Amino acid sequence: MDPEFIVADEPVSALDVSIQSQVLNLFRELQEEFDLTCLFIAHDLSVVEFISDYIAVLYLGVIMEIAPSDVLYASHKHPYTKSLLSAIPLPDPRIEQSKPPFSLIGETTSPINPAPGCRFYPRCPSKKDICRQNSPELVDIAENHYIACFQVV
């Protein structure tokens, strides 16, 4: 088999950290050796950062922010992206303890029958009235950096 495209849905989520590392290194080797494109789906953004060149952050199936990985980690803008990145533990316990908490409030919208407006509205710390009824479009805020948020744009 000589695939050009691989879809990997949570391929390392249930693995021990040392095995995760081996699998992720194998993915990188395959990408480089065969010029392979992977759609790597994961909740762990530290894993996503290691494996991805370009990242799309989705909330209930809707893209909230999309950018090259280095841009996303250096200058993320969407409140949901901020919450996901703040959940990544830091290796130094002293720094981790002093890190300001970022928690989401509210209930998740029903994925089966979502309310009108922004999907992230019920949990967003930066919500505006417009978010309740209108769903923001993806807007290019910088070169190849898109965001769907009325607060940021």
C-alpha positions in Angstrom: 0.0 0.0 0.0 1.2 3.5 -0.8 -1.3 5.9 0.8 -1.0 9.6 0.1 -3.5 10.5 2.9 -4.1 8.9 6.3 -6.9 9.8 8.8 -5.8 9.1 12.3 -8.6 9.6 14.9 -7.2 9.7 18.5 -4.4 7.3 17.5 -2.4 7.7 20.8 -5.1 8.7 23.3 -5.2 5.4 25.1 -1.5 4.6 25.0 1.1 4.9 27.7 3.3 8.1 27.3 6.4 6.1 26.2 4.4 4.2 23.6 2.7 7.5 22.5 6.1 8.9 21.8 7.1 5.9 19.7 3.9 6.1 17.6 4.2 9.8 17.1 7.8 9.5 16.0 6.7 6.8 13.5 4.1 9.2 12.2 6.7 11.9 11.7 9.1 9.5 9.9 6.3 8.3 7.6 5.3 11.9 6.8 8.9 12.8 5.9 9.8 9.6 4.1 6.7 9.3 2.0 5.6 12.9 1.8 2.5 11.7 3.5 -0.5 13.9 4.5 -2.2 13.0 7.8 -5.5 14.3 9.2 -4.6 13.8 12.9 -7.6 14.1 15.2 -6.9 14.5 18.9 -7.9 16.4 22.0 -4.4 16.6 23.5 -3.0 19.8 22.0 0.6 18.9 23.1 0.4 15.8 20.9 -1.2 17.9 18.1 1.6 20.4 18.3 4.3 17.7 17.9 2.7 16.1 14.8 1.0 18.9 12.9 2.0 21.7 10.6 -1.4 23.2 10.4 -4.2 23.0 13.1 -7.9 23.5 13.1 -9.6 23.8 16.5 -13.2 22.6 16.4 -16.0 22.9 18.9 -19.0 20.7 18.4 -18.0 20.2 14.7 -17.5 23.9 13.9 -14.0 25.4 13.2 -13.3 28.1 15.8 -9.7 28.8 14.8 -7.3 27.5 12.1 -3.6 28.4 11.6 -0.1 27.0 11.1 0.8 25.3 14.3 3.6 27.7 15.3 1.2 30.6 14.8 -1.6 29.0 16.7 0.6 28.2 19.8 2.3 31.6 19.7 -0.7 33.9 19.1 -4.0 32.0 19.5 -7.1 34.2 19.7 -10.2 32.2 20.2 -11.4 31.7 23.8 -11.9 28.0 23.2 -8.3 27.6 21.9 -7.1 29.5 24.9 -8.9 27.1 27.2 -7.5 24.0 25.4 -4.0 25.3 25.6 -4.3 26.3 29.2 -5.2 22.8 30.0 -1.8 21.5 28.9 0.3 20.8 32.0 3.6 22.5 32.2 6.6 20.4 33.1 7.8 22.6 35.9 5.4 22.2 38.9 6.2 25.6 40.3 5.3 27.3 37.1 2.2 25.1 36.7 1.0 26.1 40.2 1.4 29.8 39.5 -0.3 29.6 36.1 -3.6 31.5 36.2 -6.6 29.2 35.9 -8.7 29.3 32.8 -12.0 27.5 33.3 -15.0 27.3 31.1 -18.4 28.0 32.6 -21.9 27.0 31.4 -23.3 24.0 29.7 -22.3 22.6 26.3 -24.8 23.2 23.5 -26.6 20.1 22.3 -24.6 18.6 19.4 -27.8 17.0 18.0 -30.0 20.2 18.2 -27.7 23.2 18.6 -29.1 26.5 19.6 -28.8 29.3 17.0 -25.7 31.5 17.1 -22.2 30.6 18.0 -21.8 27.0 19.2 -19.4 28.1 21.9 -21.7 30.9 23.2 -23.0 29.2 26.4 -19.4 28.6 27.6 -17.6 31.6 26.3 -16.1 34.1 28.8 -16.0 36.8 26.1 -19.5 36.4 24.7 -21.5 39.3 23.3 -25.2 39.6 22.6 -24.6 39.1 18.9 -23.2 35.7 19.6 -26.5 34.4 20.9 -28.3 34.6 17.5 -25.5 34.8 14.9 -22.8 32.3 14.1 -19.5 34.1 13.3 -17.9 33.3 9.9 -14.2 32.4 9.7 -12.2 35.6 9.1 -8.6 35.9 8.0 -7.0 37.9 10.8 -3.4 37.3 9.7 -1.6 35.4 7.0 -3.3 31.9 7.1 -4.7 32.5 10.5 -8.5 32.3 10.6 -10.9 32.8 13.5 -14.7 32.6 14.0 -15.4 35.0 16.8 -17.2 38.3 17.1 -15.1 39.2 20.2 -11.8 39.0 18.5 -12.5 40.2 15.0 
